């Protein structure tokens, strides 16, 4: 009769298994951290687009040829100013530059600045 083989794990086997498990865990944590960074960047872009839309929507009807000489974009002043949203103050700046040389188009760039509130 054969003697029963001892089924216990050796220290070397346990160390190799721990090393493999550590490498897998580190690899997965890198994937999760990269995903979180991508999610935060995407969230920031979406918020930026919505904020720009908030400031540009009231001006949509002003961008007409028959009203161009009397609106805030053509005059460069009188456009909506600072707005407070959820306790943060957003300040828009409208920059006007000539568009294409062959046309009378004017390019308007909207820049919005704000100060982050400290985390509580």
C-alpha positions as CSV (number, residue, x, y, z in Angstrom):
1,X,0.0,0.0,0.0
2,X,1.1,3.5,-0.8
3,X,1.5,6.0,2.0
4,X,-0.8,8.9,2.0
5,X,0.8,12.1,0.6
6,X,0.9,15.1,2.9
7,X,-1.4,17.8,1.4
8,X,0.0,20.8,3.2
9,X,1.4,23.8,1.4
10,X,5.0,24.7,1.7
11,X,6.3,28.1,2.6
12,X,7.6,28.6,-0.9
13,X,4.2,27.9,-2.5
14,X,2.5,30.3,-0.1
15,X,5.1,33.1,-1.0
16,X,4.7,32.5,-4.7
17,X,0.9,32.6,-4.4
18,X,1.1,35.8,-2.4
19,X,3.4,37.4,-4.9
20,X,1.1,36.6,-7.8
21,X,-1.9,37.9,-5.9
22,X,-0.1,41.1,-5.1
23,X,0.8,41.7,-8.7
24,X,-2.8,41.1,-9.9
25,X,-4.1,43.5,-7.2
26,X,-1.6,46.2,-8.2
27,X,-2.6,45.8,-11.8
28,X,-6.3,46.1,-11.1
29,X,-5.8,49.1,-8.8
30,X,-4.0,50.9,-11.6
31,X,-6.9,50.2,-13.9
32,X,-9.4,51.6,-11.3
33,X,-7.2,54.7,-10.7
34,X,-7.0,55.4,-14.4
35,X,-10.8,55.0,-14.7
36,X,-11.4,57.4,-11.9
37,X,-9.1,60.0,-13.4
38,X,-10.9,59.7,-16.7
39,X,-14.3,60.0,-15.0
40,X,-13.3,63.2,-13.2
41,X,-11.9,64.7,-16.4
42,X,-15.1,63.9,-18.3
43,X,-17.2,65.3,-15.4
44,X,-15.3,68.5,-15.6
45,X,-15.7,68.8,-19.3
46,X,-19.5,68.2,-19.0
47,X,-19.8,70.9,-16.3
48,X,-17.8,73.3,-18.4
49,X,-20.1,72.8,-21.4
50,X,-23.2,73.3,-19.3
51,X,-21.7,76.4,-17.7
52,X,-20.9,77.9,-21.1
53,X,-24.4,77.1,-22.3
54,X,-25.8,78.8,-19.2
55,X,-24.1,82.1,-20.1
56,X,-24.6,81.9,-23.9
57,X,-28.3,80.8,-24.0
58,X,-29.6,84.3,-23.1
59,X,-27.5,85.8,-25.9
60,X,-28.8,83.4,-28.6
61,X,-31.5,85.8,-29.9
62,X,-29.0,88.7,-30.0
63,X,-26.9,87.1,-32.7
64,X,-29.1,88.3,-35.6
65,X,-28.0,90.6,-38.4
66,X,-30.8,93.0,-37.8
67,X,-29.9,93.5,-34.1
68,X,-26.2,93.3,-34.4
69,X,-25.4,96.9,-33.8
70,X,-27.4,97.1,-30.6
71,X,-26.6,93.9,-28.7
72,X,-24.0,93.3,-26.1
73,X,-21.8,91.1,-28.2
74,X,-21.4,93.8,-30.9
75,X,-21.1,96.6,-28.4
76,X,-18.7,94.7,-26.2
77,X,-20.5,95.7,-23.0
78,X,-23.8,95.0,-21.3
79,X,-23.5,91.2,-21.6
80,X,-24.6,89.2,-18.6
81,X,-22.1,89.6,-15.7
82,X,-21.2,87.5,-12.7
83,X,-23.7,84.9,-11.7
84,X,-23.9,83.0,-8.4
85,X,-24.7,79.3,-8.7
86,X,-24.7,77.0,-5.7
87,X,-22.7,79.4,-3.6
88,X,-20.0,79.9,-6.2
89,X,-19.6,83.1,-8.3
90,X,-18.9,82.7,-12.0
91,X,-17.6,85.7,-13.9
92,X,-17.8,85.6,-17.7
93,X,-15.5,87.5,-20.0
94,X,-16.5,88.0,-23.7
95,X,-13.5,88.4,-26.1
96,X,-14.3,89.8,-29.6
97,X,-11.9,89.2,-32.4
98,X,-12.3,89.5,-36.2
99,X,-13.4,86.3,-37.9
100,X,-12.4,85.4,-41.4
101,X,-10.6,88.1,-43.3
102,X,-13.0,87.9,-46.4
103,X,-16.1,88.4,-44.3
104,X,-17.4,90.7,-41.6
105,X,-17.9,87.9,-39.1
106,X,-16.8,88.5,-35.5
107,X,-15.6,85.7,-33.4
108,X,-16.7,85.8,-29.7
109,X,-14.9,83.7,-27.1
110,X,-16.4,83.2,-23.7
111,X,-14.1,82.6,-20.8
112,X,-15.6,81.9,-17.4
113,X,-13.6,82.2,-14.2
114,X,-14.5,81.2,-10.7
115,X,-12.9,80.5,-7.3
116,X,-13.4,77.1,-5.8
117,X,-14.9,77.0,-2.3
118,X,-12.7,75.1,0.2
119,X,-13.9,71.6,1.0
120,X,-15.6,71.2,4.3
